Amino acid sequence: RTGNLLNELLDLTQQMGEAIDRNDQVSIQMLIAMREEPLAKLQAADKALREQLEALPDREEAGQLAAILNGGSAEDGERTAKMLCDQVAVNRRRLKQVTDLDRILNQRMGREKSAYQ
């Protein structure tokens, strides 16, 4: 689910870059508004995941899972944990793509008023 939302966010951000290239202010505003939905869903998914982690009765297991979700590695031999680590890594790379592109676009649009300055 998170991967799909990140893919959608990346696509919208790339479209926004194309709209900036064309100086199409209407499309830029529309795409900015469209990005709000996947961003809100990503925040809600992260919050739900954190709440589920806190609710796990086995604190050791919760700690291991939290470490994986924060980019840590799985113990050898745990296939499910390895798959989760791989997906977390993919999601982190996609998020970095989105934030890097967003930073570039924000600086192009805002110049000295960029949120990243």
MOPAC internal coordinates of N, CA, C and O (Angstrom, degrees):
PM7 1SCF
backbone

  N    0.0000 0     0.00 0     0.00 0    0    0    0
  C    1.4491 1     0.00 0     0.00 0    1    0    0
  C    1.5224 1   110.30 1     0.00 0    2    1    0
  O    1.2310 1   120.29 1   130.62 1    3    2    1
  N    1.3105 1   117.06 1   -49.38 1    3    2    1
  C    1.4564 1   121.03 1   179.59 1    5    3    2
  C    1.5210 1   110.81 1   -61.26 1    6    5    3
  O    1.2310 1   120.93 1   138.97 1    7    6    5
  N    1.3165 1   115.83 1   -41.03 1    7    6    5
  C    1.4678 1   120.10 1   178.57 1    9    7    6
  C    1.5121 1   111.94 1   -59.67 1   10    9    7
  O    1.2310 1   120.43 1   136.56 1   11   10    9
  N    1.3201 1   116.78 1   -43.44 1   11   10    9
  C    1.4665 1   120.57 1   178.85 1   13   11   10
  C    1.5225 1   111.52 1   -64.30 1   14   13   11
  O    1.2310 1   120.34 1   138.82 1   15   14   13
  N    1.3274 1   116.96 1   -41.18 1   15   14   13
  C    1.4625 1   120.70 1   178.44 1   17   15   14
  C    1.5225 1   111.00 1   -64.75 1   18   17   15
  O    1.2310 1   120.25 1   140.43 1   19   18   17
  N    1.3261 1   117.12 1   -39.57 1   19   18   17
  C    1.4621 1   120.39 1   177.38 1   21   19   18
  C    1.5226 1   111.28 1   -65.91 1   22   21   19
  O    1.2310 1   120.56 1   140.94 1   23   22   21
  N    1.3298 1   116.54 1   -39.06 1   23   22   21
  C    1.4658 1   120.19 1   176.73 1   25   23   22
  C    1.5264 1   110.61 1   -62.72 1   26   25   23
  O    1.2310 1   120.61 1   136.84 1   27   26   25
  N    1.3160 1   116.44 1   -43.16 1   27   26   25
  C    1.4677 1   121.03 1   178.28 1   29   27   26
  C    1.5314 1   110.39 1   -62.72 1   30   29   27
  O    1.2310 1   120.52 1   136.75 1   31   30   29
  N    1.3049 1   116.61 1   -43.25 1   31   30   29
  C    1.4584 1   121.70 1   179.73 1   33   31   30
  C    1.5306 1   110.87 1   -64.04 1   34   33   31
  O    1.2310 1   120.31 1   138.42 1   35   34   33
  N    1.3206 1   117.01 1   -41.58 1   35   34   33
  C    1.4655 1   120.80 1   177.85 1   37   35   34
  C    1.5237 1   110.37 1   -63.35 1   38   37   35
  O    1.2310 1   120.34 1   135.98 1   39   38   37
  N    1.3256 1   116.95 1   -44.02 1   39   38   37
  C    1.4650 1   121.00 1   179.18 1   41   39   38
  C    1.5323 1   110.97 1   -60.08 1   42   41   39
  O    1.2310 1   120.44 1   133.24 1   43   42   41
  N    1.3128 1   116.75 1   -46.76 1   43   42   41
  C    1.4690 1   120.30 1   179.59 1   45   43   42
  C    1.5276 1   111.43 1   -64.00 1   46   45   43
  O    1.2310 1   120.64 1   142.73 1   47   46   45
  N    1.3228 1   116.38 1   -37.27 1   47   46   45
  C    1.4612 1   120.44 1   179.31 1   49   47   46
  C    1.5248 1   110.28 1   -67.86 1   50   49   47
  O    1.2310 1   120.16 1   140.05 1   51   50   49
  N    1.3318 1   117.31 1   -39.95 1   51   50   49
  C    1.4657 1   120.74 1   176.51 1   53   51   50
  C    1.5293 1   110.43 1   -64.31 1   54   53   51
  O    1.2310 1   120.52 1   138.56 1   55   54   53
  N    1.3258 1   116.62 1   -41.44 1   55   54   53
  C    1.4678 1   119.74 1   176.88 1   57   55   54
  C    1.5261 1   111.03 1   -62.28 1   58   57   55
  O    1.2310 1   120.88 1   143.45 1   59   58   57
  N    1.3238 1   115.93 1   -36.55 1   59   58   57
  C    1.4613 1   120.10 1   178.47 1   61   59   58
  C    1.5312 1   109.39 1   -64.59 1   62   61   59
  O    1.2310 1   119.98 1   140.23 1   63   62   61
  N    1.3174 1   117.64 1   -39.77 1   63   62   61
  C    1.4646 1   121.35 1   176.52 1   65   63   62
  C    1.5196 1   111.55 1   -59.94 1   66   65   63
  O    1.2310 1   120.76 1   138.60 1   67   66   65
  N    1.3209 1   116.14 1   -41.40 1   67   66   65
  C    1.4664 1   120.16 1   177.58 1   69   67   66
  C    1.5242 1   110.92 1   -65.50 1   70   69   67
  O    1.2310 1   120.27 1   140.95 1   71   70   69
  N    1.3317 1   117.09 1   -39.05 1   71   70   69
  C    1.4654 1   120.80 1   178.24 1   73   71   70
  C    1.5255 1   110.47 1   -65.98 1   74   73   71
  O    1.2310 1   120.31 1   142.82 1   75   74   73
  N    1.3210 1   117.02 1   -37.18 1   75   74   73
  C    1.4696 1   120.68 1   176.88 1   77   75   74
  C    1.5250 1   109.50 1   -64.35 1   78   77   75
  O    1.2310 1   120.47 1   137.81 1   79   78   77
  N    1.3349 1   116.71 1   -42.19 1   79   78   77
  C    1.4685 1   120.55 1   177.82 1   81   79   78
  C    1.5234 1   111.61 1   -58.41 1   82   81   79
  O    1.2310 1   120.45 1   143.58 1   83   82   81
  N    1.3250 1   116.75 1   -36.42 1   83   82   81
  C    1.4734 1   121.95 1   179.98 1   85   83   82
  C    1.5279 1   111.83 1   -85.52 1   86   85   83
  O    1.2310 1   120.41 1   173.52 1   87   86   85
  N    1.3236 1   116.83 1    -6.48 1   87   86   85
  C    1.4659 1   123.11 1  -174.43 1   89   87   86
  C    1.5287 1   110.70 1    56.79 1   90   89   87
  O    1.2310 1   120.92 1  -138.48 1   91   90   89
  N    1.3326 1   115.84 1    41.52 1   91   90   89
  C    1.4668 1   123.28 1  -178.31 1   93   91   90
  C    1.5287 1   108.34 1   -94.64 1   94   93   91
  O    1.2310 1   120.61 1   -90.27 1   95   94   93
  N    1.3214 1   116.45 1    89.73 1   95   94   93
  C    1.4573 1   122.34 1  -174.25 1   97   95   94
  C    1.5286 1   112.83 1   -62.74 1   98   97   95
  O    1.2310 1   120.15 1   144.77 1   99   98   97
  N    1.3179 1   117.32 1   -35.23 1   99   98   97
  C    1.4682 1   120.45 1  -179.94 1  101   99   98
  C    1.5342 1   109.70 1   -65.15 1  102  101   99
  O    1.2310 1   120.30 1   133.14 1  103  102  101
  N    1.3209 1   117.02 1   -46.86 1  103  102  101
  C    1.4686 1   120.59 1   179.14 1  105  103  102
  C    1.5224 1   111.35 1   -64.98 1  106  105  103
  O    1.2310 1   120.47 1   141.27 1  107  106  105
  N    1.3214 1   116.72 1   -38.73 1  107  106  105
  C    1.4646 1   120.31 1   179.03 1  109  107  106
  C    1.5245 1   109.82 1   -58.97 1  110  109  107
  O    1.2310 1   120.53 1   130.51 1  111  110  109
  N    1.3205 1   116.60 1   -49.49 1  111  110  109
  C    1.4689 1   120.48 1  -179.44 1  113  111  110
  C    1.5229 1   111.54 1   -63.27 1  114  113  111
  O    1.2310 1   120.69 1   139.85 1  115  114  113
  N    1.3264 1   116.29 1   -40.15 1  115  114  113
  C    1.4625 1   120.85 1   179.35 1  117  115  114
  C    1.5356 1   110.22 1   -63.75 1  118  117  115
  O    1.2310 1   120.34 1   135.87 1  119  118  117
  N    1.3296 1   116.96 1   -44.13 1  119  118  117
  C    1.4598 1   120.85 1  -178.69 1  121  119  118
  C    1.5284 1   111.76 1   -68.78 1  122  121  119
  O    1.2310 1   120.35 1   144.24 1  123  122  121
  N    1.3199 1   116.93 1   -35.76 1  123  122  121
  C    1.4612 1   119.65 1   175.48 1  125  123  122
  C    1.5348 1   109.38 1   -60.55 1  126  125  123
  O    1.2310 1   120.95 1   135.32 1  127  126  125
  N    1.3150 1   115.78 1   -44.68 1  127  126  125
  C    1.4739 1   119.95 1   178.72 1  129  127  126
  C    1.5303 1   111.02 1   -65.24 1  130  129  127
  O    1.2310 1   120.24 1   140.62 1  131  130  129
  N    1.3196 1   117.14 1   -39.38 1  131  130  129
  C    1.4697 1   120.68 1  -178.96 1  133  131  130
  C    1.5294 1   112.06 1   -66.64 1  134  133  131
  O    1.2310 1   120.18 1   151.53 1  135  134  133
  N    1.3274 1   117.26 1   -28.47 1  135  134  133
  C    1.4661 1   120.68 1   179.59 1  137  135  134
  C    1.5203 1   111.91 1   -70.65 1  138  137  135
  O    1.2310 1   120.06 1   160.09 1  139  138  137
  N    1.3168 1   117.49 1   -19.91 1  139  138  137
  C    1.4620 1   120.36 1  -177.77 1  141  139  138
  C    1.5307 1   112.07 1   -62.39 1  142  141  139
  O    1.2310 1   119.92 1   141.82 1  143  142  141
  N    1.3332 1   117.76 1   -38.18 1  143  142  141
  C    1.4638 1   120.12 1  -177.31 1  145  143  142
  C    1.5306 1   112.49 1   -63.94 1  146  145  143
  O    1.2310 1   119.15 1   126.06 1  147  146  145
  N    1.3583 1   119.22 1   -53.94 1  147  146  145
  C    1.4701 1   116.52 1   179.02 1  149  147  146
  C    1.5270 1   112.71 1   -64.16 1  150  149  147
  O    1.2310 1   120.08 1   148.07 1  151  150  149
  N    1.3339 1   117.45 1   -31.93 1  151  150  149
  C    1.4655 1   119.66 1   176.50 1  153  151  150
  C    1.5270 1   110.80 1   -63.38 1  154  153  151
  O    1.2310 1   120.55 1   134.74 1  155  154  153
  N    1.3104 1   116.56 1   -45.26 1  155  154  153
  C    1.4690 1   120.53 1   179.33 1  157  155  154
  C    1.5355 1   110.57 1   -63.89 1  158  157  155
  O    1.2310 1   120.26 1   139.28 1  159  158  157
  N    1.3190 1   117.10 1   -40.72 1  159  158  157
  C    1.4653 1   120.69 1   178.86 1  161  159  158
  C    1.5265 1   111.11 1   -65.94 1  162  161  159
  O    1.2310 1   120.19 1   141.84 1  163  162  161
  N    1.3313 1   117.24 1   -38.16 1  163  162  161
  C    1.4626 1   120.52 1   177.00 1  165  163  162
  C    1.5255 1   110.99 1   -63.90 1  166  165  163
  O    1.2310 1   120.59 1   137.34 1  167  166  165
  N    1.3206 1   116.47 1   -42.66 1  167  166  165
  C    1.4664 1   120.23 1   178.22 1  169  167  166
  C    1.5268 1   110.80 1   -64.17 1  170  169  167
  O    1.2310 1   120.42 1   138.43 1  171  170  169
  N    1.3278 1   116.79 1   -41.57 1  171  170  169
  C    1.4714 1   120.54 1   179.60 1  173  171  170
  C    1.5315 1   110.57 1   -65.84 1  174  173  171
  O    1.2310 1   120.18 1   139.06 1  175  174  173
  N    1.3268 1   117.27 1   -40.94 1  175  174  173
  C    1.4616 1   120.79 1   179.18 1  177  175  174
  C    1.5219 1   110.55 1   -64.81 1  178  177  175
  O    1.2310 1   120.16 1   138.46 1  179  178  177
  N    1.3259 1   117.30 1   -41.54 1  179  178  177
  C    1.4604 1   121.04 1   178.51 1  181  179  178
  C    1.5269 1   110.36 1   -63.31 1  182  181  179
  O    1.2310 1   120.62 1   135.70 1  183  182  181
  N    1.3215 1   116.42 1   -44.30 1  183  182  181
  C    1.4656 1   120.70 1   179.63 1  185  183  182
  C    1.5311 1   110.67 1   -62.23 1  186  185  183
  O    1.2310 1   120.22 1   135.58 1  187  186  185
  N    1.3361 1   117.19 1   -44.42 1  187  186  185
  C    1.4666 1   120.92 1   179.86 1  189  187  186
  C    1.5267 1   110.92 1   -63.03 1  190  189  187
  O    1.2310 1   120.79 1   139.38 1  191  190  189
  N    1.3122 1   116.10 1   -40.62 1  191  190  189
  C    1.4555 1   120.59 1   179.28 1  193  191  190
  C    1.5283 1   111.05 1   -64.03 1  194  193  191
  O    1.2310 1   120.78 1   136.75 1  195  194  193
  N    1.3323 1   116.12 1   -43.25 1  195  194  193
  C    1.4780 1   119.99 1   178.83 1  197  195  194
  C    1.5341 1   110.63 1   -63.87 1  198  197  195
  O    1.2310 1   120.41 1   140.81 1  199  198  197
  N    1.3280 1   116.81 1   -39.19 1  199  198  197
  C    1.4731 1   120.18 1   178.54 1  201  199  198
  C    1.5261 1   110.94 1   -65.84 1  202  201  199
  O    1.2310 1   120.55 1   140.26 1  203  202  201
  N    1.3273 1   116.55 1   -39.74 1  203  202  201
  C    1.4602 1   119.81 1   178.05 1  205  203  202
  C    1.5240 1   111.01 1   -65.13 1  206  205  203
  O    1.2310 1   120.73 1   141.66 1  207  206  205
  N    1.3197 1   116.21 1   -38.34 1  207  206  205
  C    1.4613 1   119.95 1   177.27 1  209  207  206
  C    1.5229 1   110.79 1   -61.44 1  210  209  207
  O    1.2310 1   120.59 1   134.99 1  211  210  209
  N    1.3231 1   116.48 1   -45.01 1  211  210  209
  C    1.4594 1   120.89 1  -179.63 1  213  211  210
  C    1.5287 1   111.98 1   -64.67 1  214  213  211
  O    1.2310 1   120.52 1   152.49 1  215  214  213
  N    1.3309 1   116.61 1   -27.51 1  215  214  213
  C    1.4570 1   120.87 1  -177.30 1  217  215  214
  C    1.5326 1   113.07 1   -84.85 1  218  217  215
  O    1.2310 1   119.89 1   170.18 1  219  218  217
  N    1.3205 1   117.81 1    -9.82 1  219  218  217
  C    1.4669 1   119.48 1   179.40 1  221  219  218
  C    1.5244 1   110.04 1   -64.06 1  222  221  219
  O    1.2310 1   120.24 1   -49.29 1  223  222  221
  N    1.3266 1   117.14 1   130.71 1  223  222  221
  C    1.4632 1   119.45 1  -177.82 1  225  223  222
  C    1.5290 1   113.33 1   -71.97 1  226  225  223
  O    1.2310 1   120.33 1   149.38 1  227  226  225
  N    1.3164 1   116.98 1   -30.62 1  227  226  225
  C    1.4667 1   121.35 1  -179.33 1  229  227  226
  C    1.5269 1   108.43 1   -87.56 1  230  229  227
  O    1.2310 1   120.30 1   -78.00 1  231  230  229
  N    1.3341 1   117.03 1   102.00 1  231  230  229
  C    1.4690 1   121.72 1  -175.32 1  233  231  230
  C    1.5252 1   112.18 1   -64.32 1  234  233  231
  O    1.2310 1   120.18 1   146.28 1  235  234  233
  N    1.3203 1   117.26 1   -33.72 1  235  234  233
  C    1.4721 1   120.10 1   178.84 1  237  235  234
  C    1.5255 1   109.79 1   -65.85 1  238  237  235
  O    1.2310 1   121.18 1   133.98 1  239  238  237
  N    1.3316 1   115.35 1   -46.02 1  239  238  237
  C    1.4648 1   120.13 1   178.09 1  241  239  238
  C    1.5280 1   110.23 1   -62.36 1  242  241  239
  O    1.2310 1   120.08 1   138.36 1  243  242  241
  N    1.3280 1   117.45 1   -41.64 1  243  242  241
  C    1.4629 1   121.74 1   178.44 1  245  243  242
  C    1.5290 1   110.44 1   -61.24 1  246  245  243
  O    1.2310 1   120.79 1   139.49 1  247  246  245
  N    1.3241 1   116.10 1   -40.51 1  247  246  245
  C    1.4643 1   120.37 1   178.93 1  249  247  246
  C    1.5140 1   112.27 1   -65.26 1  250  249  247
  O    1.2310 1   120.78 1   138.45 1  251  250  249
  N    1.3312 1   116.12 1   -41.55 1  251  250  249
  C    1.4637 1   120.21 1   178.32 1  253  251  250
  C    1.5245 1   110.49 1   -64.56 1  254  253  251
  O    1.2310 1   120.73 1   136.77 1  255  254  253
  N    1.3118 1   116.21 1   -43.23 1  255  254  253
  C    1.4612 1   120.88 1   179.80 1  257  255  254
  C    1.5283 1   110.68 1   -65.61 1  258  257  255
  O    1.2310 1   120.29 1   138.03 1  259  258  257
  N    1.3231 1   117.05 1   -41.97 1  259  258  257
  C    1.4697 1   120.81 1   178.05 1  261  259  258
  C    1.5277 1   110.06 1   -61.62 1  262  261  259
  O    1.2310 1   120.18 1   139.69 1  263  262  261
  N    1.3272 1   117.26 1   -40.31 1  263  262  261
  C    1.4620 1   120.81 1   178.81 1  265  263  262
  C    1.5244 1   110.66 1   -61.89 1  266  265  263
  O    1.2310 1   120.48 1   136.94 1  267  266  265
  N    1.3258 1   116.70 1   -43.06 1  267  266  265
  C    1.4693 1   120.68 1   178.62 1  269  267  266
  C    1.5277 1   110.11 1   -63.00 1  270  269  267
  O    1.2310 1   120.61 1   135.38 1  271  270  269
  N    1.3245 1   116.44 1   -44.62 1  271  270  269
  C    1.4628 1   120.59 1  -178.01 1  273  271  270
  C    1.5261 1   112.16 1   -67.36 1  274  273  271
  O    1.2310 1   120.63 1   159.02 1  275  274  273
  N    1.3238 1   116.39 1   -20.98 1  275  274  273
  C    1.4554 1   120.74 1   177.59 1  277  275  274
  C    1.5283 1   112.38 1   -96.33 1  278  277  275
  O    1.2310 1   120.68 1  -166.05 1  279  278  277
  N    1.3431 1   116.31 1    13.95 1  279  278  277
  C    1.4581 1   120.90 1   174.22 1  281  279  278
  C    1.5077 1   115.32 1   100.74 1  282  281  279
  O    1.2310 1   120.12 1  -175.89 1  283  282  281
  N    1.3250 1   117.38 1     4.11 1  283  282  281
  C    1.4632 1   120.66 1   178.01 1  285  283  282
  C    1.5201 1   111.38 1   -73.59 1  286  285  283
  O    1.2310 1   120.88 1    -4.98 1  287  286  285
  N    1.3109 1   115.91 1   175.02 1  287  286  285
  C    1.4606 1   119.78 1  -178.70 1  289  287  286
  C    1.5255 1   110.76 1  -103.52 1  290  289  287
  O    1.2310 1   121.78 1   -19.46 1  291  290  289
  N    1.3317 1   114.20 1   160.54 1  291  290  289
  C    1.4695 1   120.81 1   179.72 1  293  291  290
  C    1.5235 1   109.33 1   -88.63 1  294  293  291
  O    1.2310 1   121.55 1   -23.12 1  295  294  293
  N    1.3125 1   114.65 1   156.88 1  295  294  293
  C    1.4633 1   119.20 1   175.01 1  297  295  294
  C    1.5250 1   108.56 1   -70.76 1  298  297  295
  O    1.2310 1   121.00 1   -31.15 1  299  298  297
  N    1.3263 1   115.69 1   148.85 1  299  298  297
  C    1.4643 1   120.44 1  -179.93 1  301  299  298
  C    1.5258 1   110.86 1   -58.36 1  302  301  299
  O    1.2310 1   121.30 1   -38.17 1  303  302  301
  N    1.3245 1   115.12 1   141.83 1  303  302  301
  C    1.4500 1   120.82 1   175.41 1  305  303  302
  C    1.5182 1   115.27 1    89.75 1  306  305  303
  O    1.2310 1   119.39 1   170.16 1  307  306  305
  N    1.3112 1   118.78 1    -9.84 1  307  306  305
  C    1.4586 1   121.16 1   179.88 1  309  307  306
  C    1.5230 1   109.15 1   -95.42 1  310  309  307
  O    1.2310 1   120.91 1   -83.67 1  311  310  309
  N    1.3211 1   115.87 1    96.33 1  311  310  309
  C    1.4620 1   122.15 1  -174.66 1  313  311  310
  C    1.5290 1   111.90 1   -62.26 1  314  313  311
  O    1.2310 1   119.94 1   134.19 1  315  314  313
  N    1.3172 1   117.72 1   -45.81 1  315  314  313
  C    1.4648 1   121.40 1  -178.83 1  317  315  314
  C    1.5244 1   110.37 1   -63.36 1  318  317  315
  O    1.2310 1   120.56 1   137.10 1  319  318  317
  N    1.3181 1   116.53 1   -42.90 1  319  318  317
  C    1.4625 1   120.65 1   179.49 1  321  319  318
  C    1.5287 1   110.21 1   -65.26 1  322  321  319
  O    1.2310 1   120.15 1   142.06 1  323  322  321
  N    1.3258 1   117.32 1   -37.94 1  323  322  321
  C    1.4710 1   121.48 1   177.95 1  325  323  322
  C    1.5215 1   110.18 1   -63.86 1  326  325  323
  O    1.2310 1   120.38 1   137.85 1  327  326  325
  N    1.3252 1   116.88 1   -42.15 1  327  326  325
  C    1.4662 1   120.73 1   178.43 1  329  327  326
  C    1.5276 1   110.28 1   -62.90 1  330  329  327
  O    1.2310 1   120.50 1   139.72 1  331  330  329
  N    1.3349 1   116.66 1   -40.28 1  331  330  329
  C    1.4605 1   120.89 1   178.27 1  333  331  330
  C    1.5290 1   110.33 1   -65.00 1  334  333  331
  O    1.2310 1   120.32 1   137.46 1  335  334  333
  N    1.3295 1   117.00 1   -42.54 1  335  334  333
  C    1.4741 1   120.78 1   177.23 1  337  335  334
  C    1.5199 1   110.81 1   -58.78 1  338  337  335
  O    1.2310 1   120.97 1   136.37 1  339  338  337
  N    1.3194 1   115.76 1   -43.63 1  339  338  337
  C    1.4676 1   119.93 1   179.65 1  341  339  338
  C    1.5235 1   110.99 1   -62.36 1  342  341  339
  O    1.2310 1   120.20 1   137.08 1  343  342  341
  N    1.3359 1   117.22 1   -42.92 1  343  342  341
  C    1.4637 1   120.60 1  -179.56 1  345  343  342
  C    1.5306 1   110.87 1   -67.58 1  346  345  343
  O    1.2310 1   120.23 1   140.56 1  347  346  345
  N    1.3217 1   117.17 1   -39.44 1  347  346  345
  C    1.4629 1   120.91 1   177.21 1  349  347  346
  C    1.5247 1   109.49 1   -61.27 1  350  349  347
  O    1.2310 1   120.25 1   138.36 1  351  350  349
  N    1.3305 1   117.13 1   -41.64 1  351  350  349
  C    1.4678 1   121.08 1   179.44 1  353  351  350
  C    1.5299 1   111.12 1   -63.66 1  354  353  351
  O    1.2310 1   120.61 1   137.01 1  355  354  353
  N    1.3263 1   116.45 1   -42.99 1  355  354  353
  C    1.4689 1   120.57 1   177.29 1  357  355  354
  C    1.5249 1   109.94 1   -61.62 1  358  357  355
  O    1.2310 1   120.33 1   134.39 1  359  358  357
  N    1.3287 1   116.98 1   -45.61 1  359  358  357
  C    1.4644 1   120.90 1   180.00 1  361  359  358
  C    1.5254 1   111.53 1   -62.71 1  362  361  359
  O    1.2310 1   120.48 1   140.35 1  363  362  361
  N    1.3206 1   116.68 1   -39.65 1  363  362  361
  C    1.4694 1   120.10 1   178.91 1  365  363  362
  C    1.5262 1   110.96 1   -64.57 1  366  365  363
  O    1.2310 1   120.56 1   138.21 1  367  366  365
  N    1.3289 1   116.53 1   -41.79 1  367  366  365
  C    1.4738 1   119.59 1   178.08 1  369  367  366
  C    1.5170 1   111.03 1   -63.75 1  370  369  367
  O    1.2310 1   120.35 1   138.14 1  371  370  369
  N    1.3330 1   116.93 1   -41.86 1  371  370  369
  C    1.4624 1   120.84 1   179.73 1  373  371  370
  C    1.5268 1   110.64 1   -65.73 1  374  373  371
  O    1.2310 1   120.48 1   138.32 1  375  374  373
  N    1.3342 1   116.69 1   -41.68 1  375  374  373
  C    1.4594 1   120.72 1   177.63 1  377  375  374
  C    1.5253 1   110.65 1   -61.83 1  378  377  375
  O    1.2310 1   120.33 1   140.17 1  379  378  377
  N    1.3209 1   116.98 1   -39.83 1  379  378  377
  C    1.4621 1   120.52 1   177.80 1  381  379  378
  C    1.5226 1   110.25 1   -63.97 1  382  381  379
  O    1.2310 1   119.95 1   139.58 1  383  382  381
  N    1.3296 1   117.70 1   -40.42 1  383  382  381
  C    1.4676 1   120.68 1   176.45 1  385  383  382
  C    1.5282 1   110.38 1   -58.70 1  386  385  383
  O    1.2310 1   120.99 1   134.02 1  387  386  385
  N    1.3267 1   115.72 1   -45.98 1  387  386  385
  C    1.4617 1   120.58 1  -178.85 1  389  387  386
  C    1.5224 1   110.62 1   -63.13 1  390  389  387
  O    1.2310 1   120.40 1   132.38 1  391  390  389
  N    1.3263 1   116.84 1   -47.62 1  391  390  389
  C    1.4698 1   119.20 1  -176.57 1  393  391  390
  C    1.5264 1   111.70 1   -68.72 1  394  393  391
  O    1.2310 1   120.12 1   143.06 1  395  394  393
  N    1.3338 1   117.37 1   -36.94 1  395  394  393
  C    1.4688 1   119.84 1   177.28 1  397  395  394
  C    1.5287 1   110.90 1   -63.90 1  398  397  395
  O    1.2310 1   120.68 1   134.14 1  399  398  397
  N    1.3338 1   116.31 1   -45.86 1  399  398  397
  C    1.4571 1   120.17 1   179.00 1  401  399  398
  C    1.5252 1   110.64 1   -65.68 1  402  401  399
  O    1.2310 1   120.53 1   138.82 1  403  402  401
  N    1.3215 1   116.59 1   -41.18 1  403  402  401
  C    1.4604 1   120.46 1   178.43 1  405  403  402
  C    1.5226 1   110.97 1   -60.39 1  406  405  403
  O    1.2310 1   120.49 1   138.38 1  407  406  405
  N    1.3093 1   116.67 1   -41.62 1  407  406  405
  C    1.4646 1   121.39 1   179.31 1  409  407  406
  C    1.5360 1   110.08 1   -61.02 1  410  409  407
  O    1.2310 1   120.64 1   133.79 1  411  410  409
  N    1.3167 1   116.37 1   -46.21 1  411  410  409
  C    1.4662 1   121.43 1   179.72 1  413  411  410
  C    1.5252 1   110.34 1   -61.55 1  414  413  411
  O    1.2310 1   120.49 1   131.84 1  415  414  413
  N    1.3279 1   116.67 1   -48.16 1  415  414  413
  C    1.4645 1   120.52 1  -178.48 1  417  415  414
  C    1.5224 1   111.32 1   -65.27 1  418  417  415
  O    1.2310 1   120.65 1   139.78 1  419  418  417
  N    1.3205 1   116.36 1   -40.22 1  419  418  417
  C    1.4600 1   120.51 1   179.59 1  421  419  418
  C    1.5235 1   110.34 1   -62.14 1  422  421  419
  O    1.2310 1   120.29 1   138.28 1  423  422  421
  N    1.3123 1   117.05 1   -41.72 1  423  422  421
  C    1.4559 1   120.61 1   179.65 1  425  423  422
  C    1.5289 1   111.04 1   -69.31 1  426  425  423
  O    1.2310 1   120.47 1   144.40 1  427  426  425
  N    1.3241 1   116.71 1   -35.60 1  427  426  425
  C    1.4690 1   119.72 1   176.96 1  429  427  426
  C    1.5191 1   111.24 1   -66.24 1  430  429  427
  O    1.2310 1   120.73 1   139.42 1  431  430  429
  N    1.3257 1   116.21 1   -40.58 1  431  430  429
  C    1.4674 1   120.17 1  -178.53 1  433  431  430
  C    1.5161 1   112.08 1   -77.22 1  434  433  431
  O    1.2310 1   120.40 1   137.30 1  435  434  433
  N    1.3215 1   116.84 1   -42.70 1  435  434  433
  C    1.4532 1   120.26 1  -171.74 1  437  435  434
  C    1.5019 1   114.64 1   -95.97 1  438  437  435
  O    1.2310 1   120.76 1   163.88 1  439  438  437
  N    1.3210 1   116.15 1   -16.12 1  439  438  437
  C    1.4547 1   121.94 1  -175.71 1  441  439  438
  C    1.5220 1   110.51 1    46.61 1  442  441  439
  O    1.2310 1   119.26 1    69.62 1  443  442  441
  N    1.3134 1   119.01 1  -110.38 1  443  442  441
  C    1.4662 1   120.48 1  -176.65 1  445  443  442
  C    1.5279 1   112.34 1   -75.10 1  446  445  443
  O    1.2310 1   119.68 1   168.06 1  447  446  445
  N    1.3397 1   118.22 1   -11.94 1  447  446  445
  C    1.4619 1   121.06 1   179.78 1  449  447  446
  C    1.5295 1   112.23 1   -99.01 1  450  449  447
  O    1.2310 1   119.93 1  -168.14 1  451  450  449
  N    1.3116 1   117.74 1    11.86 1  451  450  449
  C    1.4583 1   121.91 1  -177.13 1  453  451  450
  C    1.5207 1   111.68 1   -58.19 1  454  453  451
  O    1.2310 1   121.19 1   -37.67 1  455  454  453
  N    1.3314 1   115.32 1   142.33 1  455  454  453
  C    1.4648 1   121.31 1   176.91 1  457  455  454
  C    1.5247 1   111.00 1   -67.45 1  458  457  455
  O    1.2310 1   120.14 1   162.01 1  459  458  457
  N    1.3254 1   117.34 1   -17.99 1  459  458  457
  C    1.4684 1   121.54 1  -177.31 1  461  459  458
  C    1.5244 1   112.80 1   -94.81 1  462  461  459
  O    1.2310 1   119.31 1  -178.18 1  463  462  461
  N    1.3326 1   118.93 1     1.82 1  463  462  461
  C    1.4742 1   121.98 1  -179.27 1  465  463  462
  C    1.4938 1   110.52 1   -73.02 1  466  465  463
  O    1.2310 1   120.10 1   180.00 1  467  466  465

